[in-house]
Amino acid sequence: MTGTTEAHLPNTTLTHEATQLVRDTTSDLIYHHSRRVFFFGSIQGHQRGLRFDPELLYVGAMFHDLGLDEEFHGSGRRFEVDGADEAAKFLRAHGVPAESIRRVWTAIALHTTPGIPEFMEPEVALVTAGVEYDVLGIGYDTVSDEDRAAIVALHPRPDFKRRILAAFTEGIRPKPETTFGNVKADVLERFVPGFERGNFVDTILESPWKE
């Protein structure tokens, strides 16, 4: 990659097997998005002077949207938790220490909860940073034009905005209750006719407490 040695993929058995698992179980859209999340998160980690484990960051990035897959549509849980649990299962099978597994689980579980991950461990912060960069364009100019172009050349994003919104919609439409209090309620409100988002104030006022 042009001029970006710090964003090179970690070349280990763990990362190769994580790549193969995601390649085998999810769409090209999610695969390419997840790889970009690693690259953009890694670049920002080096820019911020953070010391992070590239393997853990890679697994967090690769599994972060796995919970959108059809097999999890009936789980009744937030898709972030489904993806985090799959990553934890994968890491346990490879003998990864519990503390490292906790970091990856947390990174995935919190990646759609802005305002918190940035204050946590580097791997947690950088999965969210990579997601926010690739999906929302936050900090767009912090990555050079050259490096951004090189990453997108490796992992193209044709019609990405429309396609990722469609993937979000299909992944969470079967369990709309899981969007309460998080950003995915915006997706269903825009794309699913009849969806009514939960309201925190109403939930308090309509609770069984008398006062």
C-alpha positions in Angstrom: 0.0 0.0 0.0 1.4 3.3 -1.0 3.2 5.0 1.9 1.2 3.3 4.6 3.3 0.5 6.1 1.5 0.9 9.5 -1.8 -0.3 7.9 -0.4 -3.5 6.5 -2.4 -6.6 7.4 -1.0 -8.8 10.2 0.1 -12.0 8.5 -0.8 -14.7 11.0 -2.8 -17.9 11.1 -5.5 -16.2 13.2 -6.0 -13.4 10.8 -6.0 -15.7 7.8 -8.7 -17.9 9.4 -10.7 -14.9 10.4 -10.6 -13.7 6.8 -11.7 -17.1 5.5 -14.6 -17.4 7.9 -15.9 -13.9 7.0 -15.4 -14.6 3.3 -17.4 -17.8 3.6 -20.3 -16.5 5.6 -21.1 -13.0 4.5 -21.4 -10.8 1.5 -18.8 -9.1 -0.6 -20.2 -5.8 0.6 -19.6 -6.6 4.3 -16.2 -8.3 3.6 -14.8 -5.3 1.7 -16.3 -2.8 4.2 -14.8 -4.8 7.1 -11.3 -4.8 5.6 -11.5 -1.1 5.0 -12.5 -0.6 8.7 -9.3 -2.4 9.7 -7.1 -0.2 7.4 -8.8 3.1 8.4 -8.8 2.2 12.1 -5.1 1.1 11.9 -4.1 4.3 10.2 -5.9 6.4 12.8 -4.3 4.4 15.6 -0.9 5.2 14.4 -1.8 8.8 13.9 -3.0 9.0 17.5 0.1 7.3 18.8 -2.0 4.4 20.2 -0.4 1.0 21.0 -2.8 -1.6 19.8 -2.7 -5.3 18.9 -3.1 -5.5 15.1 -4.6 -9.1 15.3 -7.3 -8.1 17.8 -8.1 -5.0 15.8 -8.3 -7.1 12.6 -10.7 -9.6 14.2 -12.8 -6.9 15.6 -13.1 -5.2 12.2 -13.8 -8.4 10.4 -16.6 -9.6 12.7 -18.2 -6.3 13.5 -21.1 -6.6 11.0 -21.3 -10.4 11.0 -24.4 -10.2 13.1 -26.3 -8.7 10.1 -26.2 -12.1 8.4 -29.5 -14.0 7.9 -28.7 -16.7 10.4 -29.0 -14.1 13.2 -32.3 -12.5 12.1 -34.2 -14.5 14.7 -31.8 -14.1 17.6 -33.8 -11.3 19.3 -30.5 -9.6 20.2 -28.8 -6.6 18.8 -26.8 -7.5 15.8 -23.7 -6.1 17.4 -24.0 -8.6 20.2 -24.4 -11.5 17.7 -21.2 -10.4 15.9 -19.4 -10.0 19.2 -20.4 -13.5 20.4 -19.2 -15.0 17.1 -15.9 -13.3 17.4 -15.5 -14.5 21.0 -16.3 -18.1 20.0 -13.8 -17.9 17.2 -11.1 -16.5 19.5 -11.7 -19.0 22.2 -11.3 -21.8 19.7 -7.9 -20.4 18.9 -6.8 -20.3 22.5 -6.7 -16.5 22.7 -6.6 -15.1 26.3 -9.8 -14.0 28.0 -8.7 -10.4 28.3 -8.0 -10.2 24.6 -11.4 -11.8 23.8 -13.1 -9.2 26.1 -11.5 -6.4 24.2 -12.7 -7.7 20.8 -16.2 -8.5 22.2 -16.5 -4.9 23.6 -15.1 -3.4 20.4 -17.8 -5.1 18.3 -20.7 -4.6 20.8 -20.1 -0.9 21.1 -19.3 0.0 17.5 -22.6 1.7 17.0 -22.6 3.5 20.4 -20.8 6.8 19.7 -19.2 8.8 22.5 -18.0 5.8 24.6 -15.5 3.6 22.6 -13.0 6.5 22.1 -12.3 6.5 25.8 -11.7 2.7 26.0 -8.8 0.4 25.1 -7.2 1.1 21.7 -8.7 -1.9 19.9 -12.2 -0.8 21.1 -11.6 2.8 20.1 -10.2 1.9 16.7 -12.9 -0.5 15.5 -15.4 2.4 16.0 -13.0 4.9 14.4 -12.7 2.7 11.3 -16.4 2.2 11.1 -17.1 5.9 11.5 -14.6 6.7 8.9 -15.9 4.3 6.3 -19.6 4.7 6.9 -19.9 8.3 8.1 -16.8 9.9 6.7 -15.8 11.2 10.2 -12.2 12.5 10.0 -12.2 12.0 6.2 -9.2 14.3 5.7 -7.1 12.7 8.4 -6.2 10.0 5.8 -4.2 11.1 2.8 -5.8 11.0 -0.6 -3.1 8.6 -1.7 -3.7 6.1 1.2 -7.5 6.4 0.9 -7.3 5.7 -2.8 -5.0 2.7 -2.3 -7.4 1.2 0.3 -10.4 1.7 -1.9 -8.6 0.2 -4.8 -8.0 -3.0 -2.7 -11.5 -3.0 -1.4 -13.9 -1.1 -3.7 -17.1 0.6 -2.5 -19.4 0.9 -5.5 -22.7 2.4 -4.5 -21.7 1.8 -0.9 -24.0 4.3 0.8 -27.1 2.8 -0.6 -26.0 -0.8 -0.3 -24.8 -0.6 3.3 -28.1 1.1 4.3 -29.9 -1.8 2.6 -27.8 -4.3 4.5 -28.5 -2.6 7.8 -32.2 -2.6 7.0 -32.4 -6.2 6.1 -30.2 -7.2 9.1 -32.3 -5.5 11.7 -35.8 -5.4 10.1 -36.7 -8.8 11.7 -35.9 -7.6 15.2 -36.9 -3.9 15.3 -37.1 -3.8 19.1 -33.3 -4.1 19.3 -32.9 -0.6 17.8 -34.2 1.1 21.0 -31.7 3.7 22.1 -29.2 3.2 19.2 -28.5 4.7 15.8 -30.1 1.8 13.9 -33.5 3.1 14.8 -32.8 5.9 12.2 -32.4 3.2 9.5 -35.7 1.5 10.1 -37.5 4.8 10.5 -36.3 5.8 7.0 -36.7 2.5 5.2 -39.4 0.4 6.9 -43.0 1.6 6.5 -44.9 1.5 9.8 -41.8 1.3 12.1 -42.3 3.3 15.2 -39.1 4.0 17.2 -39.1 3.5 20.9 -39.1 6.7 23.0 -37.2 6.8 26.3 -39.5 9.4 27.9 -42.6 7.3 27.0 -41.0 4.2 28.4 -40.5 5.9 31.7 -44.0 7.5 31.9 -45.7 4.2 30.8 -43.7 2.0 33.2 -45.7 0.1 35.9 -44.5 2.4 38.6 -47.3 4.6 40.0 -45.0 7.7 40.2 
